[in-house]
Amino acid sequence: MMSTAISRHQIQSRDLPGVPIAEMPRSASVKQPVTVARALNLKKSYGNVVALENLNLDIHAGELLALLGPNGAGKTTLVRMLLGVARPDSGSVSVFGVDPYQGQVQDRLGAMLQVGRVPETLKVREHIDLFSSYYPNPLPLQETFEIAGLTEIKDRPYGELSGGQKQRVLFGIAICGNPDLLFLDEPTVGLDVEARRLMWSQIRSLIARGKTVLLTTHYLNEADALADRILVLNQGAIIAEGTPAEIKARAIGKQIRCTSRLTLDEVRQIQGVLSVKADRNAFELQVNAAEPVVRELLQRDSWLADLEVTNAGLEEAFLALTKNHNAESKEN
């Protein structure tokens, strides 16, 4: 159900909907991003719950697009529609120019979903061999083992693996068919820091091969490290789009971290503090301007220590965007 590996140029030249190759401008594959998947005016509800509302989305060839959003934002519903396993109430979805629900593009897709389950008794290599057989031109088994970090556990039954090892097997199943478009839904859940960084490296290698990846994650540093472009989804609508730097620029102000003898309420009452939370023995403050707040902290607490001032990051931008959108929704 997955196809042979193709170069980014080949993807671009063959997948412009309705444009014969001979008629394409010579510069089209260089200057204009090529859309490999598109959602137009998607609407989907489950009873009275609106999952998606007039959603529009383009996924470009060769990019890693990170989809961020709180639980219930509509991420899983969108992925299911792009995979062709669910249909919208209205609107349209196309993947490589066709409706994925018709099943004509499944051999070019790979997916690692949170709900993925495989038989516990089969060995790792048996799983990869089985799923590879579903596709016309899969990766060589050994190459899949190496990319997914499965070489040392390939002869072990799936049911005897740790949670992190099982995640790697599901990743191997997703890539074994050599997909052009890969869906990764929370791929590093349950992995330790070292294993997570290793998977990041593996995902980057797929992008370097010209693959396209749609990543959903709750680890914002993961999206920051990997994404070419980020979409923030909330209440079924896209509320922000841009590069990680552009999204982070939406976060106003600075972040101050320090240890102090002041109480949480005393810190919260300092003029210029937008929000504050306790993190173990330290406080984390969000402020518009750092200098006056730092001076006030030092004046009130001569024991102030471990002071750090940084620009607000992706997490702060994400929280600000969703908070503002929720507030606007209540007003309307």
N, C-alpha and C positions, 0 to 999 in steps of 0.2 A: 504493500500500500504506500510505499515511498519510492521516489524515483532516483535516477542517477544524479550524481553531483554535476552541477553546471556552473559555469563561471558567472560572475556578476554581469558581464557584458551580454552573455547569452540570455540571462533572465530579462535584462532590460530590452533586448531587441525582439524577444518573442512575446512579451507579455503586455505591450501597449494595446489596450482593447481597441479593436476596429481599425488599427493602422498597419497596413502591409509593410513588411520589412523594407521593401524597395522604395517605399514612399516616405520613410521616416527621415527627418532632417539629420544630417551627419552629427550635429551637436546634441541631439536629444538625449543620448545616454550619458552625457557628461554634465549638462547644465540643469536638467530637470530630473528630480527624483522620480523613479518609476514605482507606481503603486502596485503592490502584489496582492493586497487585500483591502477591501473597502466596505464600510457600513454607511448606509444613507438613511437618515430619518428613522432610525430603529425605535420601535416601541414594544415593550414587553411588560405585562403585568401578571401577577399571580394572585388572583382574586382581587382584593382591594389594595394590594401592595404593588406599587409601581417599581419595577426593576430597572427599566431603561425608558428614557423619555426624550424622543427626537434626537437620538445620538448619531453623530457623524464622526467617522474615523477613517484615516488612511494609514496603511502600514507600507513603508517604503523598502524596496529591495536593498539588502545588505546592511540594514540598521538593526540595532537592538532598541526596541521600544519598551519602556517600563511603564506598566499600568499600576498606579497607586490609588488607594482609596480605603476608607474604613470598612469594617465588616458590613455587608449589606449594601454596598455602594453599587453593585451590579457587575463587578469584574467577572465573576464566574459565569453569569448569564451571557455576557458578551463573548467570552471565550468559547462557550458551548455553541453559540450561533456561528462563529467563525469556523469552528470545526465541523459544522453541519449536523450536529446531534440535537439541535433545537431550532425552532423557527420563530421569527418575530411575529407579534400580532400585526404589525404593519412595518413598512420600510423594506429595505433590501440589503442583502449581503452578497459580496462576490469575492472569490479567492482565485487568483490567477485567471480572472475574467469570467468565471462561471460560478453558479450557485453551488456552494459546498454541500448543501442538503441533497443534491442529486448524486453525490458520490463520485464525481468524475475527477476529483483532485486529491483523493485521499492518499494516493501513493506518493504525493509530494509533501505530505504533512507528517509531523511528528508531535507527540504530546506527552507531557509529564504532568499528570493531574493529581491533586491531593487525594482523590477518591480511588486512585489506582490500586488494584489488588491482583495478585497473581498466585498460583498454587504454591503452597508452602513446601511441598515435597520435592519439586523439581530443583535440580542444581542450577546455579547461575548460568553456566554455559548452555544448558538446555533451554532456559528461558530466552536467551539472546538468539540462539539458533532457531527456535520456534518462531519468534517474532520477525526475525530476518527473512524467513521463508515466505512471509506475506507480501514482500515487496519485490519489484522486478530487478532492481540493481542495488542491493544493500551493501553496506560497508563490509569488508572482510572481518570475520569474527575477531581476530586478534587485534585489529585496529579499534574495534568497538571496545574491547576489554581495556586497551591502553588509554583511550580517550576518557572513558568513564571510571578508570581506576579500579578495574575488576580483576586484573590478572592474577593477583594473589588469592582471590576468593572464588575463582570461576568454577571450582570443583566442589564447592560447599552447597548444601541445600539452602534454599531461600529462607526457610523457616528457622534456621540456626543463626541467621545473621543479626547483627545489631541494627538499631533503627537507622543510624547513619549509613551503614552498608546497604540496607534495603533501599534507601534513597538513591544511592549510586546505581543500583540495579535498575530502578525505574528510569533513571537518567539514561542508562545504556539502552534500555528498551525504546526510549523515545528517539534516540539518534541512530539506532542500528540500521534503519532503512535509508539512511543518507538523505534526510528531508531537506527541501528547499526552504520551508517555513516551519519553524519549531515553536511550540507553545510550552512555556515553562511556568507552572503555577506553584509558587512557593517552593522552588526546588531545593533550597538549603535548610528547610525546617528540620531540626533534629541533628544537624551537623555541628561538630565543634569548630572552633575558629580555624584551625589548620585545614580541616576538610572543606570548610566553606571557601577559604581562599583558593584551594586547589580546584574546586568546581568553578570559581570565577575564571581561573586561568583556562579551564577547558571550554567554558562558554565563549571567552574571547577568541580562542583558536577556531571555533566554529564561525564566528563573524569574519575572521581573517580569511576563511575559505569562501566567503561570499554568501553564507547562509543568512537568513533573516530570522530574528528571534523576537517573540512577544513574551515579556517577563512580567509576572505579577509577583509582588513581594511586599511583606510588611517590614523588611529590613531596609530602612531608608538609606543607610550607608551602602547597601548593595546596589540600589538603583543609582546612587551617586557615582559609584565606582564603575558601573558597567554601561549605563544607558547613553545612547546618542541623543535620545529624546524621551521626555517624560510626559505622560498624561495623568492628570489628577482627576479621579472620578468620585463624585459624591451625589447620593440620592439619584442615581441613574443618569447623571449629566456630567459632561466634561467641563470642569470649572477652571482648568489651567492647562497650558501646553507649552513646552519649550525644552531647551537643553537644561541639564542640571544647573548650570550657572544662571540661566534665565529664571528658572523656578526659584532658586535660592535668593535671587535679587528681589523676589516678592516679599521676603521676610524683612521687616523693618527693624532697624536698630542693632543692638549688640547683646551678647550674652556674657554675664559675669558669674564666675564660680569662685566661692571662697568658703573658708571655715570661720565661724564667728560665735561669740557668746550671746549674741542677740537672739531673741526668739523669732519664730517665723512671722508672727503678727507685727513685731517691731520692724523687721525688714520690709514687710509688705507696706507699711505706712510711710516709708521714705518716698519723698516726691521724685517722680520720674521712673519708679518701678512699675512696669506693666504687669508682671506676674512673677511669682517666686514659688519654688518647690524645694523640699528637702530631699537630698540624695545622699543617703548614709550620713556621714558627719559633716556634709557640706550643704551649702545653699546654691541653687541655680536661679539667677535672676534674668529676666528679659527686660531690657531698658531701651529707650530711644537714644539717649546719650549717656555714655559710660562715665565720663569724667566727673560730673557733679554727684552722681550716685556713689562713686568710689570715694570721693572726698567726704561725703556724709557718713559712709560706713566707717571710715577711718576715724572720724571725729567722735562717733558714738561708741566705737569699740577699738581700744588701743591694742587688743589681742588679735585683731583681724589677721588671718594668715592664708597661705595657699591661694593667693589672688590670681585669677586668670580672666582676661578679657578677650573675647573672640567675636568674629562676625557671626550673626545668626545663620544657621545652616539649613539644610533641607528639611529636617524635622520641624524646625520652627516655622518655615514657610508652609509646610504641609498643614500643620495645626492651624496656622492663621488663615489659610485659604478655606479649609473646611469649616472653621468656626464662623468666618464671615458669611460663607454661603448658607450655613444653617440659620444664621440670624436673619439674612435676607429672605429666606424661604418662610420663616415664621411671620415676618412682616407682611408678606404677600398672601 
